[in-house]
Amino acid sequence: MEKLVNQFIRLANAFDVEGTLALFTPDAVIEDVSVGSAFAGIEGIRRYLEQFFVGYSTTSKLMSLEQPHNLVALARVDFTGTFGHEIGSLRIQANAAGLIERIDADLE
């Protein structure tokens, strides 16, 4: 999971939308409480990445990582972009093939 989380952050920081999307299952979901929406499927996740990462020039830095289950990671992340600075959490769930099935995101 640590490798997958680091790869997600690295690709998102590079604004590599296609590379980031390749880390997700076709029916994956990102639910972001801080924006009050869920983004389902590859096209939904594409919109999320383009709006909140590319659109806000977001750079993420992993602050801590816990792994309560071999397919679940809890990441605390420092986000900086044109919106300013925020600390948030990502609960990332993967499948047995190592692809992201779900991310639950929130800001502190």
N, C-alpha and C positions, 0 to 999 in steps of 0.2 A: 504493500500500500504506500509506503514512503516513496518509492520510485514513481508510482503513478501520480501522487500528489505533487511531487517536485516537477514532473513532466507537465502536468496541467498548468502549474504556475509559470514555468519557463515558457511554454507555448503561448499562454495568454499574455504574458508580459511582452512577447515579441509581436503581439497582435496577429498571430498566425491562426486565423479563425479556422481554416481547413484542417490544419494540424491538430488544433484543440478538439474539433468535432470528431476526429478519428479516434479519440479516447473514449467516446460515448457509444452506448448501445443505441440502435435506431429508435427505441421507444423510451429513452431516458427522459428524466424530468429534473429541472432545476426549480426549486421552490424558494423564492427569496422573500422572506417576511418583511424586510426593510423596504421593498418596493411594492409589496402587497400583491404579488402575482406569481403564478407558476408558468414555466415555459416548458412545453412538452414536445418531444420528438426532436429530430435534428434541426428542422426549420425553426422551431421555438427556441432552441438553444443557440442557434445562429443569431437570431434577433437579440437574445440576451447578451451574447458576447459582443456583437456589433454596437449595441446601445451602451452597455455599462462598462465594457473594457476598452474597445476601440474609441467609442464616442466620447468617453471621459478621460482618455489617455491614462487609464488606470495601470499602475504598477503595484504588484502584490509582493509581499515579503513574508515568508513563512516564519512565524514566531515560535510556535510549538506544535507538536503533533503527538496525539495519543492514538493507540490502536486497541480499542476494547474488544474487537473481534477481527479475525484475519481478513474479512472483507469489508470492514468499516474503519474509517479514519476520522478523527476529530481534529481539525486544524484550526489554529488561531492565526489570523492573518492580518498584517498591516497593509492597508490599502491607501495609496496616494494617487491623486489625479487632479483634473481641473476642478473637481468638486471640493477639494481640500484633502483632509486626512481623516481616516476612520479605522477603527479596529473591528474586526468581525470574526465570525466563526463559520466554518464549513464542515458539515457532516457529510462525508463522501462515502457512498456505498457502491461497491463494485460487484461484478458477477465473477464466477469461477474462471472465466476467460481473461479477467483482468481489465474489463471495460467498465466505465462508470455507468451505473444504472440510475443513480439519484444523487443530487446534491441538495441539502437543506442549508440555506445561507441566511445569516442574520448579522446585523451590526450591534455592537455593544452600546 
